[in-house]
Amino acid sequence: MGNIVRSPLAEALFWREVVKKGMVDNYQTDSAGTGDWHLGESPDARMRRVAARHGLIYDHRARQFQSHDLDYFDLVMAMDRENRDHLLNLTRLPDQRRKIHLLREFDPEGGPDVSVPDPYYGGIDGFEDIYAIIERSIYGLLSSLDDGCAAL
């Protein structure tokens, strides 16, 4: 929502894997939230600490998703159903609606309507859990993209 916890982590994990695979010319990523209350802020310090423990150092400045992003990007990954619904409300065309997915659709422990929980108001263990969920989901997403998944 505020673009300081889940989606910047997902972008950083996605990009790390793309670099590992030598596919940097194939993808472009950006992270954005549906809310505007953290604009310009860095990712949450707790999330960055957890990520650093896993060898991932990243930075990002929070931005808000804009309706024109639906024209620019081929895929839009929402972290939860509330954000997905907000994004769907921004669509003007059926093709734009088809671009929007929940990230956990690609998590082997997730499903088509499962959200990435928001750890913001909880303890550090929640951030560890989110790291694992998002990492699994990113692996699944990249596997689908590599396989040319027709659903995407």
Buried (B, 14 or more C-beta within 10 A) or exposed (E): BBBBBBBBBBBBBBBBBBEEEEEEEEBEEEBBBBBEEBBEBBBBEBBBEBBEEEEBEBEBBBBBBEEEBBEEBEEBBBBBEEBBEBBEEBBEEEEBBEBBBBBBBBBEEBEEEBBBBBBBEEEEEBBBBBBEBBBBBBBBBBEBBEEEEEEB
